[in-house]
Amino acid sequence: MEGSGCLTTYSQVHNGRLRKYYKITEEGIRRLGEFAGDWPQLKRIYCYILGEDAL
């Protein structure tokens, strides 16, 4: 996701251990909104395949 510009990362030492931190970008927020809009249709497809009722 970093390569597609959806998030940025940085590393920092905390209590002697290297930790990696992530931050969503404007592009990431936009893409997440697109996915959220597509989710109801995807869920119906998954439920159909699995033979479950869509909620």
N, C-alpha and C positions, 0 to 999 in steps of 0.2 A: 504494500500500500504506500510505502514511502516513495517507491520508484514512480508511482502514478501521481504523486503530488497530493495524496489524500491526508497525509500526516507527516509531521517532522519528528525527529528524535534527537536526543542528546544524552550523553552519559556523564555521570557524576559519582564521585566516591562518597559513600555514606557509611559511617561506622566501619571503615576499613574495607568495604565491599563496593565494587563497581555496580551501579544501578543504571538501567536504561529507562528514560522517560519519554513519553509519547504525547504529542499535541495534535489535535485534529486541525486541519486547515480549512479555509473557506471552500476549497474544492471538495474536501472530504465531507463537509456539511452538506454541500449540494448533492453529492453522490448518495449520501445516506438518505436524503429526502427523496431522491428518485427510487431508491430501493424500498423505502417505506410505502411509497405510492404503488409499487408493483406487488407488495407483499400479499394483499388479499387474493389476487389472482393466483399467485404462486401457491398459496396455502390451499386454495380449492383444488389445484392440480395434485399437490401432494396427498391431500385427503382422498381424492378420487383413486389415485394409484394404490394407496394403502387400504382402501375400502372403508374409510372412516367418514363420519359426518363432519362437514365443515362447521366450525364454531362461528 
